[in-house]
Amino acid sequence: MCRLKIGLVSSFPPAKCGIANYSAKLVEALNSFVDLRNVFVFAEITDYQLEIGSPANIVRVWRRNSSRCFLSIFGHVMSKRVDIVHIQHEYLLYGGPYHSGFFPMLPLLLRLFGKKLVITMHSVVPRFFLKRSFFEKYGAGQKLVALKRLFTIAMTRLSVIFSSRVIVHTEVAKNTLIKDYGATAEKIQVIPLGIDLHSFRYTRKDAKRRLGLDGVNVLLFFGFIHPGKGVENAFRGLPKILKKYPNTKLIVAGTCHRNLNSKGRAYINYLERLSESLQLKHSVQFTNEFVPDNDVPLYFAAADICILPYTEQGIVGASAVLSMAASYGKPVVASKIYRFSDVVDGENGLLVPCGDVDALAEAVIDLLSDPSLQKKISQRLRRLARRNDWKNVSRSTLALYVELLNSADIGTFQELDST
C-alpha cells in the first residue's frame, strides 16, 4: 500500500454539489491503494449540522466569498506537511466572480514553498465565449467586459502555469487549454470523470411502481436546474412526443444550485409556468429538491430514457449526469455541445442540435419506438462505465501523484517568464 501523504482541496459532503461528490468518490476509491489516514481533505466550512463520516481526515478550513479563503487553505496545507496537493478547480467554487479571481494566489504560494501541485480543472471556457452575455449569465455584470475577459484569461493561464500538472476530463478540454491558454501538452493529463458501477437494486417495473409511474414511459432529467440546462426545450418537445406516446411522463429530478440560487429559483418558476401554458400538468413531475443519494438509483432505474437538452455551449467539461446514466445503462439523448460530444458518438447515445426542439422530440420517439436500439445504447454505455469506473480513475490519479514526486516539474516559472 502506498504511503503517500495527500492533501485534497475541495468542497466535500455534506455540501451538495458535483465537486463535493467527485472528491468524496475519489477519496473512497483511493482507499484501495493508500492509507486514508494519510489523506487530508481541506474542505469548505458548511452550515450543515451533520458531518459525513470518512476514514480520511476532513479539515474544514475555508468559506466561500471569504477574503481569507486561500490564505487559510495555504496555512493548513503547509501545517500538515503533505507530499502532494490536489486542488479541485471550478470557476465559482470558492466564491463569486470577485473572490474567485484570487484563486491563482493559492497555487503560487504552494509552489513557492516547494509543493508538488495537481489542479483538476472541471470546466474550461474557450476564449471566444468570454463575451458580455457570458459574464452577465454568471453574475459578473455587463460592464468592463474587455477587462473581465483579460482577467479571466489571466486567471486560467496562471492557474495552469503555477500547477505541476493539470487534470481535465476530456480531450476537448485539453485542446482548449493548449490552444486558448498556451498550456503545454505534457502538462495536461486527461483522466475521465469517474463512474460508479452500480448494481441494479430495482427492476424498471419495481422502480416505476414505487414512484407511482406504473405503465408510463419515463423520461428523466436529473441534476441541478438552471437556464443553461435547456429544460424548457424538453417541455416544448414533449407535446410532439405525447402525440405518438401519450402515456409518457417527464420527471425533472433536482433543484437549483446553491451558487445560482436566485436565478435558479426564477428559472424553476418559469418552467412551472411554461408547463401550465403547454398544458403539461399531468405529463411533467418536479421533485423540487436535491435528490437524496438513497433515492438516486430509484429514479434512474425507473427511467426509460435520460435527456440532457443543455444549451450552455460556452463551458467545456464532463457531465456527472451522463456518467450516472452510463453507470445505470440508460439510453441518452443529449445536445450536441462540448460537454457531451467528446463521449456521446451516436453509438452510445443520440446527439441532437443544441436548441432544436423537434430533433430532440424525434430522437426520443426513435428510442421509444426501437427497444433494440435502446438495448444497444445501454450496453455500450455500460462498457464505458466499466472503462471509467472510479477504481481505474483513482489508479490513474495516484500514478500521476507518484510520477510527479519522482520527476522534475515542467518549466513552471519558465512558462511565466515567456508570457
N, C-alpha and C positions, 0 to 999 in steps of 0.2 A: 504493500500500500504506500502511495506517495506521501512524503512527509512535508510537502509544500505548505507554506503558510500564506493564505489567500485573503485579500481584503476586497470585498464587493461593495460598491457604492450604488445604491438604488433605493427606490421605494420598495416596500415589502408588505405582505399581508399582516394585519387585516386591511391595509389600504386596498381599495378596489380599482385597479387599473391594470392594463395589459403588461406594463413594465414590472409591476409588483408580482404578477403571476409568473412572468418569464423568469424573474430572479429566483422565486421560490422553486420553480421546476428545475432550474439549473442546479441549485443547491441540493435538491433532493437527488438528482441524477449523479452529481459528483460524489455522493455517498458511497458509490461502488468503487471509487478509485482513491479517495483521500479520507483522512480522519477529519470529520466535520468539526471536531474540537479546535482544529487549526484554521477554520473558516470564520471570518468576521464579516458580518453584513452591516455596513454603516448606513442605517435606514432613516427614513423620514419619521419625525415625531408626529404621531397621529392623535386624533381626538377620540379614537375608538377605545372602549374600556377593555375589550377582550384582546389579549395578546395571543397570537397563534404560536403554538409550541413548535420548536425546531431544534434539532440537535446541533445546529450551528449557533454561533454567538451573535445574537441580534443586538446591535448597539444603536440606539435611536439618538441621533445627534443633530439632525437638520430639519428645518421647516421651510416650506415653500414661501417665496417672496420675502425672505429674511436677508438683510444686508450682511449678516454674519454666516450665511449658509455655507459658503465654500471654505471660509477660514475655519469654521467648526469641523467640517469634514476633514480638512487637511490636518488639523491638530490631532484628531482622534486616530486617523490613519497612521500618522507618524508614531503615536504613542504605542501602538500595537506591534510595531516592527514587522510588518508583513513582508513577505518576499516579493509579492506581485500585487498590483492594484488593478481591479477590473471595474471600470465605471460604465454604468448604463446611461446613454445619452438619448434624450428626446427633447425637441426644441422648447417645450413648455413644461418639462418635468419638474424643474427646480423653481419655477415661478413664472410670472407673466413676462412679456417681452423685455421689460427693463431689467429685471433681476436675472433672467436667463442669459442676458448679454454678457454677464460677467463669468460665465462658465469656463472660458479658456484659462482663467486665473488658476483654477484648481489643477489641471494637468501641468501647467507651467511650474507651479510651486512643487508639485510632486517630482517632476523631472529634475528641477534644480537641486532637489535633495536626494537625487540618485535612485528614485524608484522606477522599476520597470512597470510600464503602464499600458493596459489594453483599454480601448474605448469601443463599446458596441454602439454604433450609430443605427438606431432602429428606423430612422427616417432620414432621407436626404432630399433636399429641394433643388431641382435643376435651376440654374441661374435665370433662364428665360421665363420662369414662373414668378420671379420676385418682382411683382408689379403692385400697383395700388390696390387692386381687388384682393390680392393675396394677403397683404398686411391688414387690410380692413377686416377680412374674414377672421383673422386670428388675433384681433384685439389690439393691433398696433396703430390704428387710426389711418387717416388719409393724407396727413401732412408729411413733408420732408421725405418723400418716397425714395428719392435718389440716395439720401443719407442712410436710410434704413436698409436699402439694398446693399450698399457698401459695407455697412455694419454686419449684416447677416453673412455676407460672403467672407468678411474678415474673421468672424466668429467661427464659421465652419472650417475655414482654411487653417486657423491657428489651432483648433481642436485636433485636426489631423497632424499638423506639424509637431505638436507637443506630445503626441502619443508615441509609444513604441510600436504598436500595431493597432489597426482599426478592424473591427469585425463588422461586416454587413451581411444581410441575409439573402441578397440576390445579386446576380451578375450585373443587372441594370444599375443597382446602387453603386457597385464598384466602379463601373464605367463612368457614372456621373461624377463621382469624386475625382477620378483621374482627369476627365475631360473638362469639367467645370471648376474644379478646385485645386488642380495641379498636384494631386496626390501621385505618388509613385506606385506602380502596380505591386511591387514587392511588399509594400507596407499594408496593403488591404487584403484581408482574407475573407472569403465568402464561407460562412457557416450557416446553413439553413436554420430557420426558426424551428425549434424543437416541436415534436408532435408526440402526444401521448398515444400509446397503443391501447385503446380502450377495449375491455371485454364488454360484451353485449349483455347488460343487466336486464334489458327489457326487449321483448319482441316488439315489432312495429304495432301489431294489433293490441298488445297489452298496454303499450305506452299511450296509444290513442284513446283507449278506454279510460285510462287513469286521468287523462286531460279532458275527457268529455268530447272526444273527436271521433267516435266510432263511425267507420264507413266514410270518412272525409279524406279527400286529397289534401295533404298538409304541405303548404309552402312555408318555409321558415326563414325569417330574417332574424339574425341573432347578433347581439352586441350593443355597444354604446350607440346612441341615436343622436346624430347631429346633421346639419344640412349637407355635408359632403357625402353622406351615405346614400342619397338618392332614393329614399323610401317612397317619396311622392311618385316616382316613376313606376314603382311596383304597384302602387294604388291605381295609377292611371291605366296600367296594363291589365289589371285584374278583371275589369268588365269583359274584355275580349276573351280571357281565359274562361270566365264563368259561362259565356255563351256556349262553349264547347264542353266544359266540365263544370256544370252548375254546383256540384257537390264538392266545392273547393274552398279552403279557408287559408288566409294568410295570417300567420302568427308573428307578431312583432314582439320579440322577447328581449327586453332590455330597457334601459332608461338613459338619460343624458349623462355625459361625463362630468365629473366634479369641476374640471378645469374650464368647461364651457357651459356652466350651469344655466345662466340666464338665457343665452342663445339656444341652448339645447331644449330648455323648457318651452320657449316660444315656438321652436320647431315642432315639438310634440303636439302643442296646441294647434298649430297649423295642420298637422297631419290628421288630427281628430276632426277638425272642421272639414278637411278635404274628404275624409271618409264619409262623412254625413252628406256632403254635396254630391258625391258619386253614388250615394245610396248603397254603401258597402257595410252598413251597420252589422249585418249578420254574416259577413264574409271576411271581416278583419277583427282580430283579437289582440289587444295590447296587454302586456303584463304590467307595464308601468313600474317596474322595479328591476334592480340588479338581480339577475337570476342566481340563487344560491348554488354553490358548487354541487350539492347533492341532487339538485333538480336538472342540472345541465344534461346528463345522459337521457333523462326522460324526454326532453324537447327534441334532442337530436334523433333519438330512437323513433319518435313519432313522425318525424319529417319524411316526406317523400322526396322533396327537392329543397335544397338550400339556395336562396337567391341573394346575390351580392350586387345590387344595382348602383354601386358607388359612382359619384360624379366628380369627386375630388381627384383631379389629374395632376396636381402640382406637387404631390409628395410621392417619393419613391421609397417603398418599404415592403415588408412582408405583411401578410394578413393572418392574425391569430385565428380568426373565424374560419378562414379557408383551411387552416391546419386542423381545426377541430372537425370540420366537415370531412376531411380526408381520414381522420382517425376513426370516424364512425362509418366511413364508406358511403357518404351521402352524395348523390349527384348534385352538381353545382352549375348554376347559371350566373355568370358574372360579367360586369362591364369590362370592355377592352381598355384597361388603363395599366399603368406601370405596375401597380400593386399586384395585379393578377396575371399579366401577360407573360411573366417570367416562369409561371408554374402551370397555368391552365393553357392547354395546347389544342383543344378540340377533341383529344382522345381521352383526357381525364376530366373533362368539363366543357361547357359551352360558353364561348365568349360572344358578347353582342356589342355593337357600337354604343359608346357611352351616351346615355340620354335618349336612346332610341326605344320608345315605349312599345311600339309594335314588334320590334325584333325581340325584345325581352319576353313579351307575351307569347310570341310564336315559338321561341326556344322552350319555354315551359310546356306549351302544348305538345311540342315534338317529344319531349321526355315523357309526359303523361301518356302519350299515345304509343310509346315504344318501350315496354318493360325490358326487352333485351338490351336496348341502348342504356337504360338505367343500370342494368346489371354490369355491363361492360365498363361504364364510367366508374361505378362503385369499386370494382375490382382493381382498376388502375389507381384509384385514389388510395386504396388500402396498401398497395405496393409502395406508393410514395410515402405513406405514413411509416411503413416498416423501414424504409431507407433513411428517413429523417427523424427516427424516434429519439427521445431525449437521451438515451444511453449513448447513442452514436454522436449526438451533438456535444454532450459533456466530454466524451472521449476526445473529440477534435479540439474542444476548448482547452482541456488540460494539456494536450500535446502542444498547443500554442504557448501556454504558460512555460512549459519545460524548455521549449525551443528558445524562448526569449531569455530565460535565465542562463542559457548556455551559449548565447551569441551576443555579438555587439549590436548596438542599435543602428537603425538605418538612417544615418545622416540627419538627425532631428534638427540640430541648430544650424547645420549647413543649409538645410532647406529654408530656414528662416532668413538666413543671410542672402539667399537667392531671390527672395520675394521683393 
